[in-house]
Amino acid sequence: MDENASVRSTYEGFESEAAMKETLEKYGSKPRAIISVEGYDTCLPEEDIKRELTNHFNSCGEVFNVIVGKDPHSPNLDRRALVILLGDGAEEKALELNGTCIGGWNALVKVEPEEVEDEEAELYESSLADELYNDRRFWFGVTVRGYNTLLPADEVESALIKHFSSCGEITHVFVSTLDKKTNIYFYQQEGEARALDLDGSVVRGFKIAVTGVATIFSNRLPPSGEICFGYCDPAHMIEFAGVIQDKVAAFKKQRMSV
C-alpha cells in the first residue's frame, strides 16, 4: 500500500497472515501436482466451478487450491482452471480422471509443468482481484474532502465515522493523507444517499465536500467493442492494489522455495 496512504480498517476477505503462513508451510511439506482442467462451463459461477472440481479431485489427494481464471483480457486463462493437489501419487490419480464427467461436462485433465509458475501466480492474482471486485462491502460509498487534513489519520477516521454514523452501517474507511481525501463505504445504497446529503456540513469547524466515489455500480465498463469515456477503476481496487501485490509476491516467493 502507498506509504502516504492510511487504511483505517483491513480487508478481511483475504486470509490472515498467520493463516497464510500455516498454509504455505503445509504447501511446501508434501509432494505437489499442478493439474490443468478444461471443458467446464465458463458461464458457471466461480464458486460452483471450484466446488465441482474440489469434489471431483478429492479422491486423488488433498486439494490445496483451485484457481479459476477470470481475467477478461486473458481468454486462455478463462478456459481452464488449475487444481493444486498434495500427496503421493496425486498426479497419476488425477490423470486417470481425464474424460470423466463432472456435473454434465467432460473434463480434459493435463499435468502442468513446473514452468507454469508464472501463469499460476497470474491466476492467483486474478482470483484475488475478482474476489475483491465483487465484495459487496464496496458497492456504495462517498468521497469526503475539506476536513482538517492536519489531523492524524486515526483522528480523521474517528471524526468522520462519528459524523456519518447516522447514515447507515459503515463497512470500510480509507484515509488518504496523500490525496487529502477519505472514502467511506456503506452496506446499503440508502447509506450512500444519506451521506451525499451531508455535503456542505461541518466537521470540527471545517466545511466538508461529499461526492460520489467510483464503485462497480456507479462506474461500469461499456460492452466489449464500444468506446469508453470517463471510466476509471473502482476506488477500492486502487486502495487494495498493494495488498494484492503483497499476496502475490508472497505466493511467488513460497513457490520458489518448494
Backbone as CSV, one residue per row, in Angstrom:
resi,resn,N_x,N_y,N_z,CA_x,CA_y,CA_z,C_x,C_y,C_z
1,MET,0.846,-1.194,0.000,0.000,0.000,0.000,0.879,1.241,0.000
2,ASP,0.455,2.299,-0.651,1.189,3.549,-0.680,1.514,3.991,0.731
3,GLU,2.810,4.306,0.967,3.210,4.694,2.317,2.568,6.007,2.750
4,ASN,2.068,6.787,1.786,1.417,8.041,2.108,-0.078,7.890,2.325
5,ALA,-0.573,6.682,2.220,-1.992,6.435,2.430,-2.179,5.613,3.688
6,SER,-3.238,5.881,4.387,-3.513,5.146,5.619,-4.842,4.437,5.500
7,VAL,-4.823,3.127,5.631,-6.053,2.358,5.620,-6.454,2.115,7.056
8,ARG,-7.622,2.608,7.430,-8.025,2.545,8.824,-8.848,1.306,9.137
9,SER,-8.985,0.382,8.213,-9.562,-0.919,8.501,-9.034,-1.899,7.478
10,THR,-8.821,-3.154,7.866,-8.223,-4.126,6.973,-9.287,-4.798,6.129
11,TYR,-8.862,-5.320,4.986,-9.789,-6.067,4.142,-9.802,-7.513,4.610
12,GLU,-10.894,-7.937,5.216,-10.966,-9.256,5.824,-11.271,-10.349,4.817
13,GLY,-11.430,-9.993,3.557,-11.698,-11.004,2.552,-10.499,-11.899,2.302
14,PHE,-9.284,-11.374,2.545,-8.082,-12.163,2.381,-7.742,-12.858,3.686
15,GLU,-7.065,-13.997,3.563,-6.711,-14.755,4.751,-5.748,-13.976,5.625
16,SER,-5.733,-14.262,6.926,-4.828,-13.586,7.848,-3.396,-14.007,7.546
17,GLU,-2.432,-13.224,8.017,-1.040,-13.559,7.807,-0.691,-14.889,8.474
18,ALA,-1.249,-15.138,9.661,-0.988,-16.394,10.363,-1.506,-17.580,9.560
19,ALA,-2.728,-17.406,8.997,-3.310,-18.485,8.197,-2.505,-18.716,6.934
20,MET,-2.042,-17.621,6.316,-1.239,-17.766,5.104,0.069,-18.488,5.409
21,LYS,0.720,-18.137,6.527,1.978,-18.787,6.892,1.770,-20.278,7.087
22,GLU,0.707,-20.629,7.800,0.401,-22.038,8.039,0.136,-22.765,6.723
23,THR,-0.583,-22.096,5.827,-0.907,-22.693,4.540,0.339,-22.911,3.700
24,LEU,1.228,-21.916,3.677,2.440,-22.024,2.879,3.362,-23.118,3.401
25,GLU,3.446,-23.249,4.715,4.255,-24.314,5.304,3.693,-25.675,4.916
26,LYS,2.388,-25.773,4.950,1.718,-27.017,4.573,1.939,-27.325,3.093
27,TYR,1.922,-26.296,2.290,2.075,-26.433,0.841,3.440,-27.002,0.484
28,GLY,4.468,-26.585,1.242,5.821,-26.990,0.919,6.243,-28.306,1.532
29,SER,5.424,-28.906,2.363,5.827,-30.109,3.087,5.375,-31.400,2.427
30,LYS,4.606,-31.329,1.356,4.091,-32.534,0.718,4.376,-32.508,-0.783
31,PRO,4.428,-33.715,-1.406,4.548,-33.760,-2.880,3.381,-33.020,-3.518
32,ARG,3.669,-32.367,-4.636,2.668,-31.494,-5.250,2.440,-31.869,-6.709
33,ALA,1.213,-31.697,-7.144,0.879,-31.866,-8.559,-0.007,-30.702,-8.980
34,ILE,0.330,-30.087,-10.111,-0.467,-28.992,-10.653,-1.232,-29.513,-11.858
35,ILE,-2.552,-29.552,-11.753,-3.405,-30.142,-12.771,-4.187,-29.054,-13.498
36,SER,-4.134,-29.094,-14.825,-4.921,-28.176,-15.646,-6.218,-28.867,-16.053
37,VAL,-7.342,-28.185,-15.885,-8.643,-28.764,-16.215,-9.375,-27.833,-17.178
38,GLU,-9.830,-28.392,-18.282,-10.609,-27.645,-19.258,-11.919,-28.376,-19.518
39,GLY,-12.848,-27.674,-20.168,-14.098,-28.299,-20.568,-15.300,-27.891,-19.756
40,TYR,-15.091,-27.179,-18.637,-16.224,-26.783,-17.816,-16.953,-25.591,-18.439
41,ASP,-18.155,-25.380,-17.980,-18.969,-24.264,-18.460,-18.442,-22.977,-17.832
42,THR,-17.830,-22.116,-18.643,-17.231,-20.891,-18.120,-18.272,-19.883,-17.659
43,CYS,-19.546,-20.135,-17.959,-20.612,-19.229,-17.512,-21.057,-19.531,-16.083
44,LEU,-20.609,-20.663,-15.546,-20.978,-21.009,-14.181,-20.316,-20.056,-13.193
45,PRO,-20.944,-19.818,-12.043,-20.295,-19.011,-11.006,-18.981,-19.661,-10.573
46,GLU,-18.009,-18.847,-10.226,-16.693,-19.359,-9.860,-16.766,-20.351,-8.704
47,GLU,-17.601,-20.060,-7.706,-17.695,-20.942,-6.550,-18.241,-22.315,-6.935
48,ASP,-19.167,-22.363,-7.915,-19.700,-23.648,-8.370,-18.619,-24.466,-9.061
49,ILE,-17.796,-23.795,-9.869,-16.704,-24.485,-10.555,-15.713,-25.042,-9.531
50,LYS,-15.354,-24.222,-8.567,-14.404,-24.658,-7.547,-14.951,-25.847,-6.760
51,ARG,-16.225,-25.784,-6.404,-16.821,-26.860,-5.625,-16.844,-28.170,-6.417
52,GLU,-17.219,-28.099,-7.694,-17.269,-29.305,-8.517,-15.881,-29.916,-8.694
53,LEU,-14.885,-29.083,-8.942,-13.531,-29.587,-9.139,-12.951,-30.145,-7.847
54,THR,-13.215,-29.475,-6.750,-12.730,-29.969,-5.460,-13.314,-31.339,-5.152
55,ASN,-14.606,-31.488,-5.342,-15.261,-32.772,-5.065,-14.754,-33.867,-6.008
56,HIS,-14.495,-33.489,-7.256,-14.109,-34.490,-8.250,-12.682,-34.996,-8.029
57,PHE,-11.777,-34.100,-7.633,-10.372,-34.480,-7.485,-9.983,-34.807,-6.047
58,ASN,-10.951,-34.798,-5.165,-10.661,-35.054,-3.762,-10.112,-36.459,-3.525
59,SER,-10.481,-37.387,-4.398,-10.018,-38.764,-4.252,-8.564,-38.937,-4.681
60,CYS,-8.006,-37.929,-5.347,-6.630,-38.026,-5.851,-5.594,-37.607,-4.810
61,GLY,-6.016,-36.867,-3.845,-5.117,-36.332,-2.835,-5.780,-35.156,-2.158
62,GLU,-5.021,-34.420,-1.418,-5.568,-33.240,-0.751,-5.633,-32.073,-1.731
63,VAL,-6.812,-31.529,-1.924,-6.975,-30.386,-2.825,-6.542,-29.129,-2.078
64,PHE,-5.353,-28.650,-2.421,-4.812,-27.470,-1.744,-5.503,-26.193,-2.209
65,ASN,-5.726,-26.100,-3.522,-6.329,-24.867,-4.048,-6.888,-25.132,-5.445
66,VAL,-7.929,-24.398,-5.780,-8.478,-24.404,-7.141,-8.525,-22.961,-7.597
67,ILE,-7.838,-22.663,-8.680,-7.751,-21.294,-9.176,-8.429,-21.222,-10.536
68,VAL,-9.471,-20.427,-10.618,-10.239,-20.268,-11.852,-9.921,-18.916,-12.456
69,GLY,-9.446,-18.904,-13.705,-9.100,-17.652,-14.360,-10.323,-16.797,-14.614
70,LYS,-10.209,-15.486,-14.309,-11.334,-14.577,-14.517,-10.925,-13.299,-15.240
71,ASP,-9.707,-13.253,-15.754,-9.217,-12.038,-16.415,-9.788,-11.958,-17.831
72,PRO,-10.670,-10.966,-18.109,-11.278,-10.871,-19.446,-10.271,-10.561,-20.536
73,HIS,-9.076,-10.079,-20.161,-8.059,-9.750,-21.150,-7.162,-10.953,-21.452
74,SER,-7.374,-12.065,-20.753,-6.581,-13.267,-20.987,-7.519,-14.431,-21.267
75,PRO,-8.051,-14.539,-22.485,-9.055,-15.557,-22.798,-8.573,-16.979,-22.562
76,ASN,-7.270,-17.247,-22.709,-6.775,-18.600,-22.476,-6.961,-19.018,-21.026
77,LEU,-6.815,-18.070,-20.114,-6.974,-18.384,-18.703,-8.425,-18.658,-18.368
78,ASP,-9.337,-18.026,-19.083,-10.750,-18.197,-18.783,-11.247,-19.598,-19.124
79,ARG,-10.512,-20.307,-19.969,-10.988,-21.600,-20.426,-10.497,-22.758,-19.567
80,ARG,-9.672,-22.474,-18.580,-9.185,-23.561,-17.751,-8.967,-23.128,-16.313
81,ALA,-8.873,-24.137,-15.472,-8.606,-23.911,-14.062,-7.395,-24.734,-13.660
82,LEU,-6.724,-24.319,-12.616,-5.618,-25.084,-12.064,-6.055,-25.702,-10.747
83,VAL,-5.879,-26.998,-10.632,-6.151,-27.704,-9.382,-4.808,-28.127,-8.802
84,ILE,-4.495,-27.658,-7.615,-3.229,-27.985,-6.970,-3.489,-29.073,-5.942
85,LEU,-2.853,-30.224,-6.154,-3.060,-31.387,-5.301,-1.810,-31.679,-4.481
86,LEU,-2.009,-32.142,-3.268,-0.907,-32.544,-2.393,-1.032,-34.025,-2.072
87,GLY,0.112,-34.705,-2.037,0.105,-36.104,-1.646,0.784,-36.996,-2.660
88,ASP,1.271,-38.134,-2.204,1.931,-39.101,-3.080,0.935,-39.675,-4.089
89,GLY,1.370,-39.752,-5.344,0.550,-40.360,-6.377,-0.606,-39.511,-6.856
90,ALA,-0.681,-38.248,-6.430,-1.812,-37.394,-6.811,-1.845,-37.161,-8.315
91,GLU,-0.677,-36.994,-8.925,-0.633,-36.716,-10.361,-1.195,-37.875,-11.173
92,GLU,-0.755,-39.080,-10.863,-1.217,-40.253,-11.595,-2.721,-40.463,-11.420
93,LYS,-3.204,-40.284,-10.203,-4.624,-40.464,-9.929,-5.463,-39.425,-10.674
94,ALA,-4.969,-38.183,-10.746,-5.706,-37.123,-11.443,-5.800,-37.409,-12.936
95,LEU,-4.715,-37.904,-13.513,-4.720,-38.201,-14.948,-5.723,-39.299,-15.297
96,GLU,-5.991,-40.180,-14.360,-6.975,-41.229,-14.594,-8.391,-40.677,-14.734
97,LEU,-8.586,-39.429,-14.292,-9.906,-38.796,-14.366,-10.114,-38.030,-15.671
98,ASN,-9.121,-38.078,-16.553,-9.265,-37.399,-17.840,-10.443,-37.995,-18.614
99,GLY,-11.338,-37.126,-19.074,-12.505,-37.558,-19.835,-13.701,-37.948,-18.993
100,THR,-13.545,-37.930,-17.677,-14.672,-38.272,-16.816,-15.663,-37.112,-16.748
101,CYS,-16.881,-37.445,-16.351,-17.974,-36.461,-16.330,-18.014,-35.727,-15.003
102,ILE,-18.103,-34.417,-15.085,-18.234,-33.575,-13.889,-19.441,-32.672,-14.092
103,GLY,-20.527,-32.959,-13.424,-21.690,-32.086,-13.499,-22.217,-31.867,-14.895
104,GLY,-22.131,-32.892,-15.759,-22.670,-32.756,-17.106,-21.664,-32.374,-18.160
105,TRP,-20.388,-32.191,-17.789,-19.363,-31.881,-18.780,-18.171,-32.815,-18.585
106,ASN,-17.444,-33.078,-19.685,-16.299,-33.977,-19.645,-15.015,-33.181,-19.394
107,ALA,-14.270,-33.611,-18.407,-13.067,-32.892,-18.012,-11.870,-33.286,-18.865
108,LEU,-11.162,-32.278,-19.369,-9.894,-32.500,-20.054,-8.802,-32.218,-19.023
109,VAL,-8.111,-33.282,-18.598,-7.159,-33.182,-17.489,-5.736,-33.342,-18.017
110,LYS,-4.887,-32.396,-17.668,-3.476,-32.453,-18.043,-2.626,-32.042,-16.854
111,VAL,-1.396,-32.536,-16.839,-0.446,-32.133,-15.804,0.338,-30.943,-16.323
112,GLU,0.408,-29.900,-15.536,1.157,-28.716,-15.925,2.610,-28.853,-15.481
113,PRO,3.568,-28.449,-16.336,4.975,-28.483,-15.934,5.274,-27.402,-14.913
114,GLU,6.408,-27.501,-14.276,6.777,-26.512,-13.262,6.911,-25.112,-13.847
115,GLU,7.124,-25.031,-15.173,7.262,-23.709,-15.796,5.977,-22.905,-15.763
116,VAL,4.888,-23.524,-15.295,3.600,-22.843,-15.240,3.509,-21.870,-14.067
117,GLU,4.586,-21.747,-13.282,4.532,-20.971,-12.042,4.065,-19.538,-12.259
118,ASP,4.578,-18.885,-13.326,4.161,-17.505,-13.565,2.674,-17.430,-13.875
119,GLU,2.176,-18.385,-14.662,0.762,-18.394,-15.001,-0.080,-18.725,-13.768
120,GLU,0.448,-19.626,-12.929,-0.258,-19.967,-11.701,-0.405,-18.730,-10.818
121,ALA,0.678,-17.943,-10.731,0.633,-16.717,-9.945,-0.343,-15.718,-10.559
122,GLU,-0.397,-15.694,-11.892,-1.332,-14.802,-12.573,-2.777,-15.197,-12.276
123,LEU,-3.031,-16.490,-12.270,-4.366,-16.971,-11.928,-4.711,-16.641,-10.485
124,TYR,-3.733,-16.801,-9.612,-3.947,-16.492,-8.202,-4.281,-15.012,-8.036
125,GLU,-3.531,-14.156,-8.714,-3.788,-12.723,-8.648,-5.174,-12.398,-9.200
126,SER,-5.543,-13.064,-10.286,-6.851,-12.843,-10.885,-7.972,-13.229,-9.931
127,SER,-7.788,-14.346,-9.222,-8.825,-14.786,-8.292,-8.973,-13.824,-7.120
128,LEU,-7.832,-13.293,-6.631,-7.889,-12.308,-5.551,-8.609,-11.036,-6.012
129,ALA,-8.253,-10.569,-7.214,-8.865,-9.349,-7.743,-10.361,-9.537,-7.962
130,ASP,-10.747,-10.711,-8.455,-12.162,-10.986,-8.699,-12.937,-11.008,-7.380
131,GLU,-12.341,-11.618,-6.366,-12.980,-11.665,-5.047,-13.193,-10.263,-4.496
132,LEU,-12.153,-9.432,-4.607,-12.239,-8.068,-4.101,-13.216,-7.234,-4.922
133,TYR,-13.174,-7.369,-6.235,-14.026,-6.570,-7.126,-15.502,-6.749,-6.789
134,ASN,-15.903,-7.987,-6.484,-17.310,-8.297,-6.259,-17.730,-8.240,-4.786
135,ASP,-16.848,-7.808,-3.911,-17.177,-7.733,-2.488,-18.235,-6.644,-2.263
136,ARG,-19.381,-7.035,-1.734,-20.490,-6.091,-1.611,-20.219,-4.990,-0.579
137,ARG,-19.214,-5.119,0.232,-18.894,-4.059,1.192,-18.431,-2.781,0.511
138,PHE,-18.103,-2.883,-0.782,-17.618,-1.712,-1.507,-18.568,-1.297,-2.629
139,TRP,-19.808,-1.699,-2.537,-20.772,-1.371,-3.582,-21.233,0.091,-3.511
140,PHE,-21.292,0.659,-2.304,-21.826,2.013,-2.130,-20.868,2.827,-1.264
141,GLY,-20.633,4.072,-1.678,-19.711,4.885,-0.902,-19.639,6.326,-1.368
142,VAL,-18.901,7.117,-0.608,-18.706,8.531,-0.920,-17.252,8.913,-0.680
143,THR,-16.864,10.017,-1.286,-15.553,10.612,-1.043,-15.745,11.914,-0.283
144,VAL,-14.956,12.096,0.764,-15.064,13.286,1.611,-13.777,14.089,1.528
145,ARG,-13.916,15.392,1.303,-12.786,16.315,1.271,-13.138,17.547,2.112
146,GLY,-12.121,18.319,2.415,-12.356,19.600,3.074,-12.204,19.593,4.580
147,TYR,-12.023,18.421,5.186,-11.833,18.348,6.644,-10.414,18.818,7.001
148,ASN,-10.125,18.888,8.260,-8.815,19.332,8.725,-7.776,18.248,8.413
149,THR,-6.987,18.452,7.382,-6.020,17.433,6.949,-4.761,17.425,7.805
150,LEU,-4.666,18.336,8.769,-3.522,18.324,9.679,-3.708,17.299,10.799
151,LEU,-4.927,16.791,10.933,-5.198,15.776,11.946,-4.556,14.449,11.551
152,PRO,-4.123,13.653,12.545,-3.634,12.305,12.233,-4.746,11.486,11.578
153,ALA,-4.355,10.498,10.812,-5.323,9.696,10.063,-6.348,9.033,10.974
154,ASP,-5.909,8.565,12.149,-6.862,7.890,13.032,-7.904,8.845,13.582
155,GLU,-7.518,10.124,13.778,-8.480,11.117,14.243,-9.451,11.500,13.127
156,VAL,-8.941,11.551,11.903,-9.820,11.806,10.754,-10.859,10.705,10.658
157,GLU,-10.392,9.473,10.777,-11.309,8.337,10.717,-12.373,8.432,11.802
158,SER,-11.947,8.692,13.017,-12.884,8.750,14.144,-13.923,9.851,13.954
159,ALA,-13.448,11.017,13.529,-14.350,12.153,13.357,-15.365,11.904,12.242
160,LEU,-14.907,11.309,11.146,-15.808,11.078,10.016,-16.781,9.934,10.294
161,ILE,-16.328,8.910,10.980,-17.251,7.825,11.345,-18.364,8.364,12.232
162,LYS,-17.990,9.204,13.178,-18.990,9.799,14.062,-19.967,10.663,13.265
163,HIS,-19.443,11.421,12.313,-20.267,12.345,11.541,-21.233,11.607,10.611
164,PHE,-20.780,10.472,10.046,-21.592,9.750,9.061,-22.288,8.523,9.631
165,SER,-22.150,8.276,10.914,-22.726,7.063,11.505,-24.248,7.019,11.392
166,SER,-24.885,8.174,11.358,-26.348,8.207,11.266,-26.853,7.816,9.872
167,CYS,-25.929,7.727,8.895,-26.334,7.418,7.511,-26.630,5.935,7.324
168,GLY,-25.981,5.107,8.119,-26.156,3.665,7.971,-24.885,2.932,8.323
169,GLU,-24.881,1.621,8.134,-23.724,0.799,8.505,-22.525,1.112,7.603
170,ILE,-21.434,1.494,8.232,-20.192,1.782,7.514,-19.366,0.498,7.440
171,THR,-18.965,0.110,6.231,-18.243,-1.150,6.053,-16.733,-0.974,5.937
172,HIS,-16.300,0.218,5.539,-14.857,0.422,5.351,-14.560,1.914,5.262
173,VAL,-13.395,2.300,5.794,-12.944,3.691,5.709,-11.508,3.701,5.215
174,PHE,-11.259,4.470,4.177,-9.911,4.607,3.624,-9.504,6.073,3.692
175,VAL,-8.471,6.371,4.480,-7.977,7.731,4.636,-6.700,7.883,3.819
176,SER,-6.717,8.753,2.837,-5.534,9.012,2.028,-4.938,10.350,2.438
177,THR,-3.800,10.293,3.125,-3.137,11.530,3.528,-2.479,12.209,2.336
178,LEU,-2.152,11.422,1.307,-1.527,11.995,0.121,-2.512,12.829,-0.676
179,ASP,-3.698,12.278,-0.935,-4.711,12.971,-1.727,-5.618,13.863,-0.884
180,LYS,-5.446,13.810,0.436,-6.242,14.629,1.362,-7.737,14.396,1.168
181,LYS,-8.087,13.133,1.121,-9.490,12.752,0.989,-9.705,11.422,1.705
182,THR,-10.966,11.120,1.977,-11.323,9.861,2.631,-12.501,9.240,1.903
183,ASN,-12.401,7.958,1.624,-13.514,7.211,1.041,-14.207,6.422,2.146
184,ILE,-15.520,6.576,2.215,-16.318,5.887,3.221,-17.337,5.014,2.503
185,TYR,-17.389,3.740,2.869,-18.283,2.795,2.208,-19.410,2.361,3.138
186,PHE,-20.576,2.122,2.534,-21.776,1.755,3.289,-22.333,0.427,2.793
187,TYR,-22.991,-0.276,3.688,-23.547,-1.576,3.334,-24.776,-1.443,2.439
188,GLN,-25.513,-0.353,2.601,-26.734,-0.153,1.828,-26.633,1.098,0.962
189,GLN,-27.349,1.103,-0.154,-27.370,2.270,-1.031,-27.977,3.477,-0.324
190,GLU,-28.904,3.216,0.582,-29.515,4.300,1.337,-28.478,5.056,2.148
191,GLY,-27.488,4.335,2.664,-26.423,4.990,3.426,-25.634,5.946,2.563
192,GLU,-25.365,5.539,1.335,-24.665,6.417,0.406,-25.487,7.671,0.120
193,ALA,-26.785,7.501,-0.114,-27.656,8.643,-0.414,-27.697,9.624,0.757
194,ARG,-27.788,9.093,1.963,-27.823,9.961,3.135,-26.492,10.689,3.320
195,ALA,-25.409,10.008,3.028,-24.095,10.632,3.164,-23.938,11.789,2.174
196,LEU,-24.435,11.606,0.962,-24.355,12.680,-0.030,-25.127,13.908,0.416
197,ASP,-26.170,13.702,1.209,-26.956,14.826,1.721,-26.181,15.657,2.736
198,LEU,-25.076,15.115,3.240,-24.261,15.843,4.228,-23.203,16.720,3.569
199,ASP,-23.267,16.822,2.250,-22.362,17.734,1.543,-22.571,19.154,2.067
200,GLY,-21.480,19.816,2.429,-21.561,21.175,2.954,-21.723,21.246,4.458
201,SER,-21.830,20.106,5.122,-21.936,20.103,6.590,-20.556,20.371,7.192
202,VAL,-20.528,20.530,8.498,-19.297,20.953,9.187,-18.792,19.842,10.102
203,VAL,-17.497,19.556,9.995,-16.831,18.587,10.859,-15.687,19.290,11.578
204,ARG,-15.845,19.481,12.888,-14.827,20.136,13.714,-14.428,21.496,13.147
205,GLY,-15.412,22.247,12.734,-15.170,23.599,12.264,-14.809,23.722,10.802
206,PHE,-14.753,22.616,10.070,-14.390,22.650,8.657,-15.581,22.193,7.818
207,LYS,-15.871,22.952,6.759,-16.958,22.604,5.862,-16.476,21.539,4.885
208,ILE,-17.149,20.405,4.867,-16.704,19.290,4.041,-17.472,19.215,2.719
209,ALA,-16.825,18.608,1.730,-17.457,18.343,0.434,-17.618,16.832,0.305
210,VAL,-18.824,16.407,-0.010,-19.125,14.978,-0.134,-19.572,14.688,-1.561
211,THR,-18.865,13.815,-2.227,-19.196,13.449,-3.605,-19.229,11.921,-3.726
212,GLY,-19.734,11.450,-4.853,-19.773,10.019,-5.075,-18.383,9.461,-5.326
213,VAL,-18.195,8.190,-4.984,-16.925,7.513,-5.230,-17.151,6.454,-6.315
214,ALA,-16.129,6.180,-7.095,-16.242,5.193,-8.166,-16.433,3.796,-7.587
215,THR,-17.561,3.161,-7.889,-17.834,1.789,-7.467,-18.196,0.967,-8.690
216,ILE,-18.449,-0.326,-8.516,-18.793,-1.166,-9.655,-20.175,-0.833,-10.200
217,PHE,-20.986,-0.116,-9.429,-22.312,0.263,-9.895,-22.334,1.649,-10.530
218,SER,-21.586,2.571,-9.961,-21.593,3.940,-10.486,-20.617,4.115,-11.633
219,ASN,-19.853,3.079,-11.948,-18.711,3.237,-12.837,-18.520,1.977,-13.665
220,ARG,-19.503,1.629,-14.498,-19.455,0.378,-15.243,-18.735,0.530,-16.589
221,LEU,-18.026,-0.557,-16.958,-17.421,-0.604,-18.284,-18.501,-0.790,-19.342
222,PRO,-18.347,-0.195,-20.535,-19.322,-0.399,-21.612,-19.150,-1.791,-22.204
223,PRO,-20.118,-2.261,-22.998,-19.970,-3.564,-23.660,-18.709,-3.625,-24.496
224,SER,-18.167,-4.820,-24.643,-16.930,-5.008,-25.403,-17.062,-4.432,-26.803
225,GLY,-16.027,-3.691,-27.202,-16.022,-3.131,-28.550,-16.489,-1.689,-28.597
226,GLU,-17.168,-1.214,-27.570,-17.631,0.164,-27.551,-16.563,1.076,-26.961
227,ILE,-16.576,2.332,-27.405,-15.617,3.312,-26.907,-15.964,3.671,-25.465
228,CYS,-14.918,3.735,-24.628,-15.125,4.002,-23.199,-14.734,5.436,-22.870
229,PHE,-15.663,6.192,-22.304,-15.381,7.557,-21.878,-15.623,7.662,-20.377
230,GLY,-14.677,8.250,-19.662,-14.874,8.568,-18.252,-14.799,7.403,-17.294
231,TYR,-14.370,6.224,-17.758,-14.292,5.082,-16.839,-12.972,5.118,-16.069
232,CYS,-13.033,4.755,-14.800,-11.827,4.542,-14.021,-12.065,3.325,-13.128
233,ASP,-11.007,2.722,-12.672,-11.155,1.549,-11.822,-11.920,1.914,-10.558
234,PRO,-12.744,0.984,-10.052,-13.414,1.241,-8.769,-12.385,1.619,-7.709
235,ALA,-12.733,2.582,-6.875,-11.767,3.134,-5.925,-11.172,2.074,-5.016
236,HIS,-11.993,1.123,-4.585,-11.462,0.136,-3.628,-10.442,-0.789,-4.281
237,MET,-10.486,-0.960,-5.606,-9.483,-1.765,-6.286,-8.125,-1.068,-6.248
238,ILE,-8.148,0.253,-6.333,-6.911,1.031,-6.246,-6.398,1.021,-4.807
239,GLU,-7.311,1.150,-3.849,-6.925,1.179,-2.441,-6.196,-0.093,-2.020
240,PHE,-6.662,-1.237,-2.530,-6.112,-2.517,-2.100,-5.156,-3.134,-3.110
241,ALA,-4.736,-2.369,-4.111,-3.801,-2.895,-5.110,-2.517,-3.376,-4.453
242,GLY,-2.037,-2.627,-3.483,-0.812,-3.009,-2.782,-0.970,-4.294,-1.996
243,VAL,-2.155,-4.509,-1.427,-2.418,-5.733,-0.666,-2.355,-6.948,-1.582
244,ILE,-2.979,-6.828,-2.755,-2.953,-7.928,-3.710,-1.525,-8.201,-4.170
245,GLN,-0.761,-7.149,-4.442,0.622,-7.318,-4.875,1.444,-8.034,-3.813
246,ASP,1.222,-7.690,-2.557,1.951,-8.336,-1.460,1.595,-9.824,-1.371
247,LYS,0.307,-10.137,-1.549,-0.130,-11.534,-1.500,0.501,-12.337,-2.637
248,VAL,0.519,-11.761,-3.820,1.081,-12.457,-4.979,2.590,-12.627,-4.813
249,ALA,3.265,-11.607,-4.286,4.711,-11.700,-4.057,5.028,-12.811,-3.067
250,ALA,4.216,-12.920,-2.007,4.414,-13.985,-1.020,4.169,-15.349,-1.656
251,PHE,3.160,-15.410,-2.520,2.834,-16.653,-3.218,4.006,-17.084,-4.108
252,LYS,4.586,-16.151,-4.858,5.703,-16.452,-5.749,6.931,-16.868,-4.950
253,LYS,7.193,-16.163,-3.867,8.350,-16.468,-3.032,8.264,-17.872,-2.479
254,GLN,7.069,-18.251,-2.028,6.894,-19.588,-1.479,7.045,-20.647,-2.559
255,ARG,6.512,-20.344,-3.759,6.607,-21.308,-4.852,8.057,-21.574,-5.231
256,MET,8.900,-20.561,-5.152,10.308,-20.704,-5.495,11.069,-21.533,-4.478
257,SER,10.554,-21.541,-3.249,11.241,-22.267,-2.182,10.889,-23.745,-2.147
258,VAL,9.848,-24.128,-2.904,9.412,-25.539,-2.875,10.334,-26.394,-3.752
